[in-house]
Amino acid sequence: MTRINAVFEGGGVKGISLVGAVCASEEYGITFNHLAGTSSGSIVAAMLAAGYSSSEIKRSIEETPFHSLLRRGYIYNLGAIGPVVRLLVRRGFYSGEGLTDWIERLLGQKGVHTFADLPSCKLRIIASDITNGKLLVLPDDIADYGIEPSRLSVALAVRMSVSIPYFFDPVRFRMNGRSGAGKAWAYIVDGGLLSNFPLWLFDNEQRGEAEQVPTVGYQMVGKNETEPRAIRGPVSMFQAIFETMLQAHDERYIEKNNRGRTIKIPTLGIRSTQFHLTKQQSDNLYASGYDAASAFFQETQLLNDPQNVL
């Protein structure tokens, strides 16, 4: 068995491909030491940290269509103006509560509710504080909002990380006179705004330690396979801006420094917010992740010499 630290990129519904990659990793004798993730990658990381296997995660996803997690509320249904009113009032088209309830239930089945239920440093989740303009590494950075990190709900941390701006409501925290004095609330949204693929995270944490556990990144690629995005209005324009940002802003760092420790998973033209996937599309994404990770572990020297991917 080979231990690795794993970092999972965010990518909305494309995260199904990460589960296939985890399955192949397990078959190659990989066990997960520390885990980190952004957005949909945080869901996979949290479930692995709680003790789920890839087959259990796959079953959970198959039993819960993504579109069933999109709760709207009565404001959204007020005719053509409903979505606009909800966006102005709640700052998102969907509440995010359905997603929170789903991940909370799954983690609870493994006895995980807060970060205190996990081994120390087992899980790191990335989110973005757009009020104060800073990246958050959870649970540690929640202390800035007067909350004890070990008491932070893991499901809430995931909820923060997956909050695609305007798509899901942001998570709010009262700042209690801390940084950003004079502002009553801090708004927390998708971690992908600032670091969609935080492959650097465990490098910083391991500096100076005697044992160096290799870090492997699970990255979803395929921007060249998609058709040009049609811009028909402000919502479609924002979606195009957001997806372009997720794909591009970590890319230079990855290409220059970390090719040898990154599993690149083709996403077959599927987009992050394509929540009404067919079963065939879901199965294809899973298979793509499985094949990409299998090829990586066949070719890498990781299994023979873990130091080669540090």
N, C-alpha and C positions, 0 to 999 in steps of 0.2 A: 504493500500500500504506500502511496506517495501523498504527502500532505501539501496542499497549496493554499495560498490566500486567493480568493476569487473576487473579481470586480465585474459587475453586470451592468451593461449600458442600458439606458432608458430608450423606449421606442414604442410606447403605447401598445396596441394589440400585437405588434410584431414580437412582443416578449414571449409569445408561445414558442418561438424558435430557440429561446434560451433554455427552455425545459428539455428540448431534444438534445441540446448540447450537454446539459447536465447528465442526461441518461448515458450518453456515450462516455463521458468522463468517469462515471461510476463503473462502467464496464471495463475501463482501463485501470481500475484500482485506485482512482483518485478519491481522497477524502478532503473535506473542506475545513481548514483551520479557522481563519478569519474571513468574513464576508462583507461585501459592500455593494451598494447599488443605488441607482438613480431611477426615479419614476417606475416604469414597469419592472426594471431591474431590481428595484427595492422590494417588490413583491416576491420575486424568486429568492432573493437573498434572505429575506425574513423567514420564508417558509423553510428553507434549508437550515437556517440557524435554529429554528424550532424543532427540527428533527424529521422533517418530511423528506421522503425519497422522491426521485424524479417521477416514478410511476404514480405516486400519490398526488403529486402536484398536477400531473397530466389529467388524472381522473377528476380532480376538483375543478379544473378549467373546463373539461368536457361537460361536466354536470351543471355549469353555470355560464350560459351565454353572456358575453360582455354587455350586450345591449340591455340586459335585464338589470344591470347595475346603474343605469342612467335614470335617476329619479328627478322629475321636473317640478312637481308642486303645482298649486292652483294658479299662481301668477303666470306661469308659462302658457297656460291654456286659455288666456284671455284674448283669443283671436290673433290677428296678425301682429298686433302690438305687444302681445304677451311676452315673447322672447326678449324684446327690447327693454320692456319694463323690468323684467327679472334681472337682466344684465345690469341695469342702472341701480336696482335696489340691492341685489345680492352679489353683483360683480362676477356672475357666472351663469351659464345656461343650465347647468346641472348642479345639484347640491353636493354630490360626493358622499352622501350618507350611505347610499347603497353599497358603494365600494368599501367604506369603513366597516360597515356591519359584516360584510362578507369576509374580509381579512381578519376581523376580530373574532368571528366564529371559528375560522380555520385555525388560527393560532391558539385559541382557547381549548380546542380539542387536543392540543399537545401540552396544555398547561402553561402556555406563555401568554401573559397579559402585559406586563411591563418589562423594561430592560433588566430589572432585578431578577427576572426569571431566566435570564440567559447568562452564560459565563461572561466574565469581564472581557470587554473588547471583542466579543464574538461578532457583533454586527454593527456596521456603520451605514447610515442612510443620509443621502445628500438632499438638501432643500435650499430654497432661495428666499431670503428676506428682502422684498422689494421696497419696503419702507426705509430700511437702513442701508440698502444696497450692499448686502454681504451674503456670502455663501455660508450655509450652516452644515456642519457635520454633526449629525445626531447619533447618540443622545447628548454628547458632551455640551454642545453649544446651546442647548435649551436652558442651561443655567443662567444665560444672559437675560432670561425672561422670568426669573424668580422661581424656576421649577427645578427640583432635584432630578438630575439626569436618570438615576435608577428608577424613579417613579414615573417616568414618561411612558405612556402607552405605546407599544410597538405599532399597533394598528394606526394610531394617530400620526406617528412619524411617517409611516407609509403614505397615509392620506395627504400629508404635507408634500411629500416628494412627488406624488402623481398629479398634483393640482395644476393641470395645464391651464394657463391664464385664459380667462373668458369662457373656457369650456367647463371647468369645475369651479365652484366657489373657492376663493382663497381661505386658508385657515388664519384666524385672527388671534393674537395674544396681546393683552394689555401690557404696556411696557413699564408701568410702575416707576416712572421717573428715571429709567435707565437711559442708555444711549438713545438719542433721538428725542431729547427732552422737549416737551411741549406738544408731542404727538401722542394721542391717546392709544392708538393701536398699531401693532406691527402686522403686516400682511405677508403670509408665507405661501409661496407657490412652488411649482415644479422645479426640482433641482437642476433639470436640464438647462435652465436659463444660464447657469453659471458653470456647471461642470456635468455634462451628460455621461461622461465616461471617466470617473476619477481614478485612473490607473496609478496615479502618483500617491494615493492615500497611504498604502502600507509601506511604501518606500520610506516615507517620512517617519512612520512609527517604528520601523525596524533599525534605523540608524543607531549604531552603537551596541546592538544586541549581539550576543554570542551566536545564537542560532538564527540563521537567515532562511526563512521559509519562502520559496519562490512565489511570485504573484503572477497569475494568469488572468488576462482580460477576455471577457466574452462580449464581442462587439458586433452589432447588426449593421450590415452594409448593403448597398444596392441602389444608391441614388441615381446611378446611370441607367438603371433598368426602368425607371418610372417615366411616364409621359410628362410633358410640360404641364405645370399647374395652371388651371383656368382661373383667372382673377375676375370675379363677377360682382364683387362688392366688398365692404369692409371686413366681413367675417372670413370670406375665402382668402382675402389678402393677408389677414393676420395668420390664418392657418399656414399659408405658404411661407410667410416670414418665419414662423415658429419652427416648422419642419426643416427649413433651410438652416436655421441656426443650430438645431439639434445635430444635424448631419455634419456641419462644417467646423464648429468652433473648437472642438478637441482634435480635429483631424490632423493638423500639422504636427502637434505633439506626438500623436500616435505614429504617424508615418515616419517621422525622423528618428525616434528613439525606441520604439517598442514593438516593432513588427514581429520580432522573434518570440514575443510572449503574448500575442493577441490572436485569439480565435476569431476569424472574420466570417460571419454568418450571412449568406445572401438572403435577402428578405423578399425576393420574388415580386417586386413591384407593389407590395402591400404598404399602405400608408398608416401612420401612427394612429389616426382617429377613425380608421375604417372598422367601426365596431360591429357591423353586421357581416361578419365573415361566414362563408359557407363551411361546412365540415371539411370539404376537400381543400379549401384554402388553409384551414387550421392544420390539417394533417400535413400539407406540403411544407408549411413553416416549421413544424416539428421535425420533419424529415431533413429539412435543410440544416437545422441546427445540429442534428445528430451526425449528419455526414461531415459537416465542417469540423466538429470536435474530433471525430474519428480520424480524419485526415491529419489534423494538428498533432494528435498524440502518436500517430504512426510515424510522423516525420521528425518530431522534436526529440531532443536528447534529454528532455525533462525526466523521463522515467529512469534513465541511467545515471544522469548527472544533474540534479536539481539546480546546481549553481549556474548552469548554462543559461537559464532564463531570468536570472536576477538582473 
